[in-house]
Amino acid sequence: MVSDARGFPAFPAGARRRARFARSWWGNAWITAIEDAALDNNQMKIGRKYAYAGQVGPITVSHGRIAATVYGSDRTPHVTSVHIAQLTDTEWARLLDWVAAKAGYIAALLDKEMPHDLTAAEVPLLPQMTDLEPECDCEGWELPCRHAAALSYQVAWLIDEDPFVLLLIRGRGEADLLDELNLRSGPSSSMLRYLVTDAAARAQALLDGAVPPELTEWQDTVRWAATYPALTGQLAEATGRDLTRAVRAWTYGGPTGLDVLDNTWRPGKTDLAKAAAALESPDLPELTQTRNHWTADNTQLRLGKDGRWYPYRRQDGEWCPAGPPETDPATALLGI
């Protein structure tokens, strides 16, 4: 097993607001655990101030250990670490069996979420008083000293963003855990790589301000097939459906494009009036309307609920998406 040590840059002063120290339930649970284990509450209060003030340097997290240089009120640097007891092999086996048996738990962890009922596995993920052993080169004798307290508080912020940090502290790194979960839950290692890639892409989209839409199971299946073509065969077998047309519809128009493929709807008077005006172009053939479909021989325009026109062509007796949607129906037909 490799060391899996991870380094994190220092938090600047004021990195977090004081209203609530941690954001996640597991981050707050970590704080509760270290505060319950402390023998000197005054040192914890000072350590919390140090953490807010940005007096902790870059943090290193490894199996059973967190470490950093922490600066005192006079800016004197102190080499500080906290050793945390690692879970036993038996405890890890129990925890991993529990995660592998629960649908969605692996995906939740990959999305940097820790399922709340993970505590029901009866494995002490959060440290007890006897699990913590602080070390610092300061002259303080308290357990923990203010420097170790500051380090422990800032680690709560790391755990907030990534629960794998807590699991690393307790003895297993992310790569090792995913490998062991793979053996228990069945997905191939290549599938786990796809899961990691997809979770990272969706997380980046959230950071960029793009909130992914809520998808049905069918929509998400098609999204996966369109995004990762190598998985199309597996997904088709799992669903018992041919995904060819669905993938093409998703590629051209996303969720709305898939809806246009799968469903028809009856446009209202306003929509029909707008459609009639748009279809007056001399560049268009004579079209016959049925609900939101306008058809001429082997070509078809479908009006989406987003107001765009989706071009279709008849192939082997089936209507297939033939190009990206357009706001102008004549332009949409040019793509066929």
N, C-alpha and C positions, 0 to 999 in steps of 0.2 A: 504494500500500500504506500503510495507516495505521500509526501508531507502535506500537500494541498494548502500550504501557507498562502494567505492572501494579504496584500497590502492595500491600505486605503489612505487617501490624502487627508490632511488635517482639515477639520471643520473651521471655517472662519468665525470670528466673534459674531454673535447674533444670528447664527445659521438657523436656529429654531426659535419660535416665539415661546414665551413663558406660560401661555395658557395651559398647554398640555405637553408634558415633556416628550412623550412618544405618541405616535399616531395610530398604531395597530394594536390589537389586543395582545399579540405576542410580545411586542415591544414594551407595553405597559406591564405585562406579566414578568418580563425580565427585571424591570425596575423594582417591582414588588418583591421579587425573590432576593435581589441584592440588598434592598432596604431591610427586609426581614432578617437577613443574615448578619447585618451590621451590629457591632457592639457599641458604636458611638454615633448617635444621630447628628451631633454637631459637626463631625467630620463629613458626614454625608451632605449636610446643607452647604458646607464650604465647597465640597467637591462638585456639587450641582452648579454653584456659581462659577467655578473654574470652567466647567463644561460649556456653559452659556457664553462665557467670555472668550472662548477659543484658545484656552491655555493648554490644550492637548495637541501634541504633534501628530504626525502620521501614525496610524494604528496598524499593527500586524496581528492577524488572527490566524491561529494554527490549531492543531489538535490539542484541546485541553489548555489553551493559553491565549491570553490577549496581552499586548505589550505596546508601550508608547513612551516617549519622553514627555513628561508633564511639567509645566512651568509654574512655579510658586508665585505668590503675590509680589515677590521682589524679582520675578523673572528668572530665578535660579532654576536650571533644568534638573529634573530628577528622573532617573531611569526606573520605570514602573512597569510591573506586570501583575497579572492575576492568573493563578493556575486554577483550573476548574476540573474536577474529576470527570473522566470520560465514562460514557456508558459501557457496560460490559457487552461481550458478544451476545449473550443471552438476551439482554435488554434490546440490543439492536435488532436481533432476529424477530423479537416480538413486535417491535415498532414497524419494521419493514413488512412483516406479514399483514399487519393491520392496514397499512397504507395500500398495499397491493390488492387487498380484498375489497377496498372501497372504490366504487366507480367515481371517477373525477378527481381523486386525491392527487394523483401524479400530475395531471394537468393543472390543478390548483397550485401545487408547489412550483411548477415551471412558470406559472404566471406570478410567482412571488407572493402567493397567498398561503397562509397556514390554516387548514381547516380547524375550526374551534374545537370539534369533538375529538381531535387527535389526542387530547388528554385522556380520553376513555381507554386508550391502549394500555393505561396503567404503567407507563414508562416515564420516569422523572426527567423530562426534557429540561425543566428549569432547575437550576442548582439549589441545593439545600445549604444550610450554614456550614455543615461539615465538608461540603464539596468545594469551598472557596479558600484559596490560600494566596493572599496578596503579598507582593514583595516590592520594596521601594528603598532607594538609597538615601531617603530623607532621615531625619532624626526622630520622626514621630513613632510612637509605639502603639498607636491606636490600630484597631482592626475593623475596617480598613483605614488607612490614612487618607487624608483629603485628596492626595494625588491618585491613589488607586480608585477612590470613589469617583473622581472626575473621569478617569478612563472608563470605568464601568458604565457611567451614565451615557457617555458618547457611544459606547458599543450598542446601547439601546437604539440609537439612530441607525446604525448599520443593520441591526436585526429588523428594524422597521421596514427598510427597503428590500431586504432579502432574507427570508427565514433560513436559507441555507447557511447563513453565517452562524446562527444558533446551532444548527446541526453540526457544523464544522467544529465549533467550540466543544461540543459534546463528543467529538471523536471521529466523525466521518465527513469527508468532502463531497461536493456535489457530484463529481464524476463517479466516485465509488458508489454513492447511493443510487445513482441512476443505473449503473451496471447491475447492482444487486436487485433493484426493483425489476429490471429487465428479466432476470432469471425467474422471478416470482410471478410476474404478471403476464408474461408472454410476448409483448410486442418486441419486434426485432430491434437490434441496436440502431439500424438505419431508420426505423420508424421513430425511435426516441430522438434521433438527430432532427428529424422533420418536426417533431413536437417542440423541441428547443428552438429551432429556427423560426417556427410560426409564432411561438409565444414571444420571442424577441421582437419580431416584426410588429406584432400587435402592441407590444409595450412601447415601441418607438413611435407608433402612430398616436398613441395616447399622449406621449410627451410632446409630440408635434401639434397637439390640439385637435387631432382627428379622432372623434369617438366612433369606434367600430359599431355598426348597426347590430341590433339583436337579430340573430338568425335562427331559423328553424333547423331541425336536424338535417332535413333534405337540402336546405340552402347551404349549410355548412359543409355537407358532403360534396356538393358541386363546387363550392369555393376551394376546397382542398384539391379536388381533381384538376381544377383550372390552374391553381397555383403550383401544384406539384404533379406534373403529367406522369411521372414515373409511378405514381400511386393509383392512377386511373383504373387499371385492371383489378387491383385489390378492392378498391371502393365499389366498382361495378359488381364484383362477385358478392361483396358483403350486403349490398342493397338489392341485388337481383334485378338491376335496371341497367339499360344501356345509357351511358352518360354522354355519348358523343354530342347529341344536339344540346343537351343541358350545358355542357362545358362551353360550347360555342356561344350559346346565349349569354352565359355569365361573362365570358371574355369580352363580348361586345357591350353588354349593358349592366353587369353586376346583378344585384338582387332584383331590380326592376326588369332587366332583360330576361331573367329566368321566369319572373311572373308573367311576362308577355308570352313566353313560350307555353307555359302550363295552363294559363287561365284566360278566359274571355270575360268581358264586362260590357254593360250597355251604357254607352256615353249619354249624358244628359243633353238637354236642348242647347245649352251654352257650348258644350264640347262639340256637338254636331255642327253648330253654326260656324265655329272656328275651323272645324275640319273641312266643311264645304267651301269656305273661303280659301283655305290653303290648297284644296284640290282643284281649284279653277284653272290652274296653270295649263297652258297648251302643250307643255312638254310631257304631260301625263297621259297614259292611255285611258280608255274608258274602264272605269272600275265599278265593281259590284260590291255593295256594302252588306256585311253580316256582322251585327254587333260592332266590335272595334276592329274588324278586319275589312280591308278593301282589296279586292282580288281582280286580276286580269290575267287570264290564262295561267301560266306557271310562275307568275310573280304576285307578290302580296305585300301590302303595307299594313302594319299593325300599330294602332295608336295606343301608346302606353299611358298609364295614369299620371306620368310625369309630363305629359303633353308632347312627347317626342314620337317620331315615326320610326318604326323598326322594320327594315326590309327583310323579306323572306322569299325563298325560291323553293319550288316543288322539286324534290329529288327522290326518285324511287318510291313515289307515292306518298312521301312525307314532306311536310313543310319544315324547312330548315333555315335558321338564322343566316342571313347572307351579307351582313355588314353592320357597322355601328349605327346607332340611332342618330337622327337628324331632326332639327326643328322644322325643316322644310321638306315636304314629302318628295318633291322632284329631286332634291339633292340625295335623299335616301335611296331613290330608285337608281341613281347613277352608280351606286355601289354594287348593284346586282349584275 
